[in-house]
């Protein structure tokens, strides 16, 4: 397992948040529009620590995570660059904070009515 450390900052980088939101659209199918899954086997990603999310995606790429639905995540993680992983992880670690929520029309089109 790889340990990744990131500095803690109270300010949200809106540009990286928006990039992550765009890149995370494929993730939203299983993990929910706002990072809260509506399907049982899929974990919630909202509010997870960025380092944990980065490390988890890297572990899927290197096949260090193999249980459960790992094959699906390995396939998804294989398509991501290091920057994609950072952006998506940044988005999920910050979504739901006071200044950031997924409420625009493009994100809502992915949710169930």
C-alpha positions in Angstrom: 0.0 0.0 0.0 1.3 3.5 -0.9 1.1 6.3 1.7 0.3 9.6 0.1 0.4 12.8 2.2 -1.3 16.1 1.3 -1.2 19.5 3.1 -4.4 20.4 4.8 -6.0 23.6 3.5 -9.2 25.4 4.5 -9.5 27.0 1.0 -11.0 25.1 -1.8 -9.3 25.3 -5.2 -12.4 25.8 -7.3 -10.6 25.1 -10.6 -9.4 21.7 -9.4 -12.8 21.0 -7.8 -14.5 21.6 -11.2 -12.0 19.6 -13.1 -12.5 16.7 -10.7 -16.2 17.0 -11.0 -16.0 16.7 -14.7 -13.6 13.7 -14.6 -15.8 12.0 -11.9 -18.9 11.8 -14.0 -18.2 8.1 -14.8 -17.7 7.5 -11.0 -21.2 9.0 -10.3 -22.9 6.0 -11.9 -22.0 3.8 -9.0 -20.9 6.2 -6.2 -23.7 8.8 -6.6 -23.8 12.3 -8.0 -22.7 13.8 -4.6 -20.5 10.9 -3.6 -23.2 9.2 -1.6 -24.0 5.8 -3.2 -27.6 4.7 -3.7 -26.5 1.2 -4.5 -25.5 -1.2 -1.8 -22.1 -2.6 -2.7 -20.6 0.7 -3.7 -19.0 2.8 -0.9 -19.6 6.5 -0.3 -16.8 8.7 -1.5 -18.0 12.1 -0.3 -15.8 13.6 2.4 -13.1 10.9 2.3 -9.6 12.1 2.8 -7.8 12.9 -0.5 -4.8 10.8 0.4 -7.0 7.8 1.0 -8.8 8.2 -2.3 -5.5 8.6 -4.2 -4.0 5.6 -2.5 -7.0 3.5 -3.1 -7.1 4.3 -6.9 -3.4 3.6 -7.1 -3.9 0.3 -5.3 -6.5 -0.7 -7.9 -4.1 0.2 -10.7 -1.3 -2.0 -9.2 -3.8 -4.8 -8.3 -3.0 -4.5 -4.6 -6.8 -4.3 -4.1 -8.4 -7.5 -5.2 -11.5 -8.2 -3.1 -15.2 -7.6 -3.8 -15.8 -5.6 -7.0 -12.1 -4.8 -7.4 -12.1 -6.0 -11.1 -14.6 -3.2 -12.0 -12.5 -0.6 -10.1 -9.2 -1.9 -11.6 -10.7 -1.4 -15.1 -11.8 2.2 -14.2 -8.5 3.1 -12.5 -6.5 1.8 -15.4 -7.9 4.6 -17.6 -6.8 7.4 -15.2 -3.7 9.4 -15.3 -2.0 10.5 -12.0 -3.5 14.0 -12.5 -7.0 12.5 -13.1 -6.6 10.6 -9.8 -5.6 13.7 -8.0 -8.5 15.8 -9.5 -11.2 13.2 -8.8 -9.9 12.6 -5.3 -9.9 16.3 -4.7 -13.5 16.6 -5.9 -14.8 13.8 -3.6 -12.8 15.0 -0.6 -14.3 18.4 -0.9 -17.8 17.8 -2.3 -20.5 18.8 0.2 -18.4 21.4 2.0 -20.1 24.7 2.6 -18.8 26.3 -0.5 -19.0 23.3 -2.9 -21.9 21.1 -3.8 -22.9 19.2 -6.8 -26.1 21.2 -7.7 -25.6 22.3 -11.3 -27.9 21.0 -14.0 -25.2 18.7 -15.6 -24.7 16.8 -12.3 -28.4 16.6 -11.6 -29.0 15.0 -14.9 -27.1 12.0 -13.6 -29.2 11.5 -10.6 -32.4 9.5 -10.1 -35.7 11.5 -9.9 
